[in-house]
Amino acid sequence: MTTRNLKGTVALGSLTAAVALLVGLSNANAQSAPGAGSFPQSFLVPGTNTSLSVYGVVKTTWKDQWGSQHLSNAGFPAGGSSVAFPYTTLGLQGPGAATVLGPNHGFNSLHGGLDGFSNASTLTFETRTPSSLGEVKTVLALDMNLLPNQANYSTSTSTQNINPKDGQGNTNTPRMLWAYATIGPWLVGQYNTAWADPLLFPDVSDAGFDPGFMNTANIRQPQVRYTYLAGNGISLSASVEMQESGTFYLGSTTNSAMTSAAVASFGSDNTDIGGIVNLPSFNAGVAWDQPWGHLMGRVGVNRNEIRNTLSGVSILSPNSSSGMSSNNIKKWGWAAEFGGYLNTWGQDQWKWLINYSDGVANYSTDLSSNNTGSMFCNGYTGSCKLISNLGLATSYTHRFNPNWRSTAAFGYSFFNKPSNINGLTNVASAAGGAAQLASFEKHHLASQLNVVWSPLPGVTDIYLEWDHYNRWVQASNTTSNANSYSVGLNVFW
């Protein structure tokens, strides 16, 4: 039994299982009626042998915080800083909190805040065409949920401008989610990374911010993937994917670097300079599907590369005031995950996931929102160390009847403290920003609880949901938390 996923920008409809990527297994010429296509809800394009289906989901959500940190309309639960990521944008309380007025201060002092949006609605075009090599399948999926840190937004430092609201012009620009083709066992193009297993996503409306899961910041990657059906419900896959790199760094070369310089970061996304890479990431895995449930496991590797890309700023130039030196940093990282679900009784499901990453933010969004959390480079000591993260997540979905269901989900993650952080002090930087050790995460917690009513099962979902987040950083006694409460309507077509 599978559950329709409500992850918004993370997954779409019920196209989830790895075996669904294998085409050429059906008769592309089979027509159930004149003009009907070769697969359900498709039609034959006149004058061709190509079948086309157009489908999607209309999503409308209202969200508020009652007695919690204020919501920015660009991210969850606190937004701000043009980054739609829940943990690293939560305003801190304690020694690592900002010492001057700014977004974090506002998030802590302003409670409540109502927001309504429909930009996570999706539109998908799917085609299938018979050929001598087997059936050729293409998928193009779009939404309007362009995030502020994906460019195409005003560069003004005003929060209101970098997070444009509905009603202020045509700000909901179409965004490509998927654009891929499959021929037999091969998939080429942009699709959810093979590392992600949408069958394990909890049935909640929030956009996938549970520790251990891939999220919208890096789940969709250009890739070449091969999937092999071994029989008895076992499938094997291997994927070569675009690799994003980045680092936290202390880029000062003076003797006061360890106590006063601010910790910065950059990643190889489309708004940052740096993190340029030569090699893709690689991951391989196995899945086993049976009537009782589903099991999966994956391993992956990548090479983090920082190659003199900071426009005159040197990361590794210890005890030097001569200016630029070569940033030719290369660090191999690896990751592994295991998870599955069990069909318990009735139509209930229990899901779980364990994800360990040693310097591979590409496979763990929880490390950072833009893949900068793979390592820390201390420019004063000349040392670069990988950052490790262990994410644990579980959820349980109970179906009362075909029209009513409820899901409880919980996730927790742990971060190591790289040894080259030793010497950094828990004091505010000279610029008045957050403390150095507050730049390094320590624990994350997420929990969700919802109730969903489907008056038309498979077509319409109406939900109420509570989401809670906690963040702890390496700075002592510095934490943050936030809650959000949402009501939403999803109509699938």
Residue pairs with C-beta under 8 A, 6 or more apart in sequence:
1 343
1 347
1 349
2 14
2 16
2 17
2 199
3 203
3 349
3 397
4 13
4 14
4 203
4 458
4 461
4 492
5 11
5 12
5 13
5 14
5 16
5 198
5 201
5 203
6 203
6 204
6 205
6 461
6 463
6 490
7 198
7 201
7 207
7 208
8 59
8 120
8 143
8 145
8 205
8 207
8 208
8 216
9 120
9 143
9 145
9 177
9 207
9 208
9 216
10 192
10 196
10 198
10 201
10 207
10 208
10 214
10 215
10 216
10 219
11 192
11 198
11 201
12 56
12 57
12 122
12 124
12 141
12 177
12 178
13 55
13 57
13 124
13 492
15 139
16 198
16 199
17 199
17 289
18 194
18 197
18 227
18 235
18 237
18 287
19 227
19 229
19 235
19 289
21 182
21 185
21 187
21 225
21 227
22 182
22 184
22 185
22 227
22 229
23 128
23 134
23 135
23 136
23 137
23 182
23 183
23 184
24 133
24 134
24 135
24 183
24 184
25 135
26 38
26 39
26 135
27 38
28 38
28 49
28 51
28 128
28 129
28 130
28 135
29 38
29 49
29 130
30 38
31 37
31 38
31 44
35 43
35 44
36 42
36 43
36 44
37 43
37 44
37 51
37 52
37 53
37 128
38 44
38 51
38 128
38 130
38 135
39 51
39 53
39 128
40 53
41 53
41 55
42 51
42 52
42 53
42 126
42 128
43 51
43 52
43 53
44 50
44 51
44 52
45 51
45 52
48 129
49 129
49 130
50 127
50 128
50 129
51 127
51 128
51 129
52 125
52 126
52 127
53 125
53 126
53 127
54 123
54 124
54 125
54 126
55 124
55 126
55 492
55 493
56 121
56 122
56 123
56 124
56 492
56 493
57 121
57 122
57 490
57 491
57 492
57 493
58 118
58 121
58 489
58 490
58 491
58 493
59 118
59 120
59 121
59 122
59 488
59 489
59 490
60 116
60 117
60 118
60 121
60 488
60 489
60 490
61 116
61 117
61 118
61 120
61 205
61 486
61 487
61 488
61 489
62 114
62 115
62 116
62 486
62 487
62 488
63 71
63 76
63 114
63 115
63 116
63 484
63 485
63 486
64 71
64 112
64 113
64 114
64 115
64 484
64 485
64 486
65 71
65 77
65 111
65 112
65 113
65 482
65 483
65 484
65 485
66 111
66 112
66 483
66 485
67 111
67 112
67 483
68 77
68 111
68 481
68 482
68 483
68 484
69 77
69 78
69 90
69 91
69 107
69 108
69 110
69 111
69 480
69 481
69 482
70 78
70 106
70 107
70 110
70 111
70 112
70 113
71 77
71 78
71 79
71 113
71 115
71 484
72 78
72 79
72 80
72 159
72 163
73 79
73 115
73 117
73 163
73 165
74 80
74 82
74 84
74 147
74 148
74 162
74 163
75 83
75 84
75 85
75 86
75 89
75 147
75 148
76 84
76 86
76 206
76 207
76 209
76 467
76 484
77 86
77 90
77 467
77 469
77 482
77 483
77 484
78 86
78 89
78 90
78 91
78 107
78 482
79 89
79 163
80 89
80 103
80 104
80 107
80 159
80 163
81 89
81 103
82 147
82 148
82 149
82 153
82 162
82 163
83 89
83 148
83 149
83 369
83 370
84 147
84 148
84 149
84 216
84 217
84 369
85 209
85 215
85 217
85 365
85 368
85 369
86 209
86 446
86 469
86 482
87 209
87 366
87 441
87 444
87 469
87 471
88 368
88 369
88 441
88 471
89 103
89 107
89 369
90 107
90 469
90 471
90 480
90 481
90 482
91 97
91 98
91 103
91 104
91 105
91 106
91 107
91 108
91 480
92 98
92 104
92 434
92 438
92 471
92 473
92 475
92 478
92 479
92 480
93 108
93 478
93 479
93 480
94 475
94 476
94 477
94 478
94 479
95 426
95 435
95 438
95 475
95 476
95 477
95 478
96 426
96 434
96 435
96 437
96 438
96 473
96 475
96 478
97 104
97 434
97 435
97 438
97 478
98 104
98 105
98 428
98 432
98 433
98 434
99 428
99 432
100 432
100 433
103 159
104 434
107 482
116 166
117 166
118 144
118 166
119 143
119 144
119 145
119 146
119 166
119 172
120 143
120 144
120 145
120 207
121 143
121 144
122 141
122 142
122 143
122 177
123 141
123 142
123 143
124 139
124 140
124 141
124 142
124 178
125 138
125 139
125 140
125 141
126 137
126 138
126 139
126 140
127 137
127 138
128 135
128 136
128 137
129 135
129 136
129 137
130 136
131 183
133 183
133 184
134 183
134 184
135 183
136 181
136 182
136 183
137 181
137 182
137 183
138 180
138 181
138 182
139 178
139 179
139 180
139 181
139 191
140 176
140 178
140 179
141 176
141 177
141 178
141 179
142 174
142 175
142 176
142 177
143 174
143 175
143 177
144 172
144 173
144 174
144 175
145 172
145 175
145 216
146 152
146 153
146 172
146 173
146 174
146 175
147 216
148 162
148 163
149 269
149 271
149 369
149 370
150 175
150 269
150 270
150 271
151 270
151 271
152 173
153 161
153 162
153 163
153 164
153 171
154 161
154 162
154 164
155 162
156 162
164 171
165 171
166 172
176 190
177 220
178 189
178 190
178 191
178 192
178 220
179 189
179 190
180 187
180 188
180 189
180 190
180 191
181 187
181 188
181 189
182 188
185 226
185 227
185 228
185 229
186 224
186 225
186 226
187 223
187 224
187 225
187 226
187 227
188 223
188 224
188 225
189 222
189 223
190 220
190 221
190 222
190 223
191 220
191 221
191 223
191 225
192 198
192 214
192 219
192 220
192 221
193 214
193 218
193 219
193 220
193 221
193 223
193 239
193 241
193 283
193 363
194 223
194 225
194 237
194 238
194 239
194 241
194 283
194 285
194 298
195 214
195 239
195 283
195 285
195 298
195 300
195 335
195 337
195 363
196 213
196 214
196 219
197 287
197 296
197 339
197 353
199 294
199 296
199 341
200 213
200 294
200 296
200 339
200 340
200 341
200 351
200 352
200 353
201 208
201 213
202 210
202 351
202 393
202 395
202 397
202 407
202 409
202 448
203 395
203 397
203 405
203 407
203 450
203 452
204 395
204 407
204 409
204 448
204 450
204 465
204 467
205 450
205 463
205 465
205 486
205 488
205 490
206 448
206 465
206 467
206 484
206 486
207 215
207 216
208 214
208 215
208 216
208 219
209 215
209 446
209 469
210 393
210 409
210 411
210 446
210 448
211 366
211 391
211 392
211 393
211 411
211 412
211 413
211 444
211 445
211 446
212 337
212 353
212 354
212 355
212 364
212 366
212 391
212 392
212 393
212 411
212 413
213 353
213 355
213 365
213 391
213 393
213 411
214 363
214 364
214 365
215 365
217 365
217 369
217 370
217 371
218 244
218 361
218 362
218 365
218 371
219 365
221 241
221 242
222 241
222 242
223 239
223 240
223 241
223 242
224 239
224 240
224 241
225 237
225 238
225 239
225 240
226 237
226 238
226 239
227 235
227 236
227 237
228 235
228 236
228 237
229 235
230 236
233 288
233 289
233 290
234 286
234 287
234 288
235 286
235 287
235 289
236 284
236 285
236 286
237 284
237 285
237 286
237 287
238 282
238 283
238 284
239 282
239 283
239 284
240 280
240 281
240 282
241 280
241 281
241 282
241 283
241 362
242 280
242 281
243 277
243 279
243 280
243 281
243 302
243 303
243 362
244 267
244 268
244 269
244 275
244 277
244 361
244 362
244 370
244 371
245 267
245 268
245 275
245 276
245 277
245 302
245 303
245 304
245 305
245 306
245 371
245 374
246 265
246 266
246 267
246 268
246 272
246 274
246 275
246 304
246 306
246 361
246 368
246 370
246 371
246 372
246 373
246 374
247 265
247 266
247 275
247 304
247 306
247 315
247 329
247 372
247 374
247 375
247 376
247 377
247 384
248 263
248 264
248 265
248 372
248 373
248 375
248 376
248 377
248 387
248 439
248 440
249 263
249 264
249 265
249 266
249 315
249 376
249 377
249 378
249 379
250 257
250 258
250 261
250 263
250 264
250 376
250 377
250 378
250 379
250 380
250 424
250 436
251 261
251 264
251 310
251 313
251 314
251 315
251 379
252 260
252 261
252 379
252 380
253 314
253 317
253 318
253 319
253 320
253 321
253 379
253 380
254 261
254 321
255 319
257 379
257 380
258 380
258 423
258 424
258 425
259 425
259 427
260 427
260 429
260 430
261 380
261 429
261 430
261 436
262 429
262 430
262 431
262 433
262 436
263 376
263 424
263 436
263 439
263 440
265 368
265 370
265 372
265 373
265 439
266 272
266 273
266 274
266 275
266 310
266 372
267 274
267 275
267 361
267 368
267 370
267 371
267 372
268 274
268 275
268 276
268 277
268 371
269 275
269 370
269 371
272 370
273 309
273 310
273 311
274 306
274 309
274 310
275 305
275 306
275 309
275 371
275 372
276 305
276 307
276 309
277 303
277 304
277 305
278 305
279 302
279 303
279 305
280 302
281 300
281 301
281 302
281 360
281 362
281 363
282 300
282 301
282 302
283 298
283 299
283 300
283 301
283 335
283 363
284 298
284 299
284 300
285 296
285 297
285 298
285 299
286 296
286 297
286 298
287 294
287 295
287 296
288 294
288 295
288 296
291 343
292 342
292 343
293 340
293 341
293 342
293 343
293 349
294 340
294 341
295 338
295 339
295 340
296 337
296 338
296 339
296 340
297 336
297 337
297 338
297 339
298 336
298 337
299 334
299 335
299 336
300 334
300 335
300 336
300 360
300 362
300 363
301 332
301 333
301 334
301 335
301 360
302 332
302 333
302 360
302 362
302 363
303 330
303 331
303 332
303 333
304 329
304 330
304 331
304 332
304 333
304 359
304 374
304 375
304 386
305 329
305 330
306 315
306 327
306 328
306 329
306 377
307 327
307 328
307 329
308 324
308 326
308 327
308 328
309 327
310 327
312 323
312 324
314 323
314 324
314 325
314 327
314 379
315 327
315 329
315 377
315 379
316 325
316 326
316 327
316 329
316 377
316 379
316 382
316 384
317 323
317 324
317 325
317 379
317 382
318 379
318 380
318 381
318 382
319 380
329 377
329 384
331 359
331 374
331 375
331 384
331 386
332 359
333 357
333 358
333 359
333 360
333 374
333 375
333 386
334 358
334 359
334 360
335 355
335 356
335 357
335 358
335 360
335 363
335 364
336 355
336 356
337 353
337 354
337 355
337 356
337 363
338 353
338 354
339 351
339 352
339 353
339 354
339 355
340 351
340 352
341 349
341 350
341 351
341 352
342 349
342 350
343 349
344 350
346 399
347 399
348 396
348 397
348 398
348 399
349 396
349 397
350 394
350 395
350 396
351 394
351 395
351 396
351 397
352 392
352 393
352 394
352 395
353 391
353 392
353 393
353 394
354 390
354 391
354 392
355 363
355 364
355 389
355 390
355 391
355 393
356 388
356 389
356 390
356 391
357 363
357 364
357 367
357 388
357 389
357 391
358 386
358 388
359 374
359 375
359 386
359 387
359 388
360 374
361 367
361 368
361 371
361 372
361 373
361 374
362 371
362 374
364 389
364 391
366 389
366 391
366 413
366 444
367 373
367 374
367 387
367 389
367 415
367 441
373 387
373 389
373 441
374 386
374 387
375 384
375 385
375 386
375 387
375 418
376 384
376 385
376 387
376 418
376 420
376 421
376 440
377 383
377 384
378 384
378 420
378 421
378 423
380 423
381 420
381 423
383 420
384 420
385 418
385 419
385 420
386 418
387 415
387 416
387 418
387 440
388 415
388 416
389 413
389 414
389 415
389 416
390 413
390 414
391 411
391 412
391 413
392 411
392 412
392 413
393 409
393 410
393 411
393 412
394 409
394 410
394 411
395 407
395 408
395 409
395 410
396 407
396 408
396 409
397 405
397 406
397 407
398 405
398 406
398 407
399 405
400 406
402 454
402 457
403 453
403 454
403 455
403 457
404 451
404 452
404 453
404 454
405 451
405 452
405 454
406 449
406 450
406 451
406 452
407 448
407 449
407 450
407 452
408 447
408 448
408 449
409 446
409 447
409 448
409 449
410 446
410 447
410 448
411 444
411 445
411 446
411 447
412 443
412 444
412 445
412 446
413 443
413 444
414 442
414 443
415 440
415 441
415 442
415 443
415 474
417 440
417 442
417 474
418 440
421 437
421 440
421 474
424 436
424 437
425 435
425 436
425 437
426 435
426 436
426 437
426 438
426 475
426 476
427 435
427 436
428 434
428 435
429 435
429 436
435 475
435 478
436 475
437 473
437 474
437 475
437 476
437 478
438 473
438 474
438 475
438 478
439 473
440 473
440 474
441 471
441 472
441 473
441 474
442 472
442 473
442 474
443 470
443 471
443 472
444 469
444 470
444 471
444 472
445 468
445 469
445 470
445 471
446 467
446 468
446 469
446 470
447 467
447 468
448 465
448 466
448 467
448 468
449 465
449 466
450 463
450 464
450 465
450 466
451 463
451 464
451 465
452 461
452 462
452 463
453 461
453 462
453 463
454 460
454 461
454 462
455 462
458 492
459 491
459 492
459 493
460 489
460 490
460 491
460 492
461 488
461 489
461 490
461 492
462 487
462 488
462 489
462 490
463 486
463 487
463 488
463 490
464 485
464 486
464 487
465 485
465 486
465 487
465 488
466 483
466 484
466 485
467 483
467 484
467 485
467 486
468 481
468 482
468 483
469 481
469 482
469 483
470 479
470 480
470 481
471 479
471 480
471 481
472 478
472 479
473 479
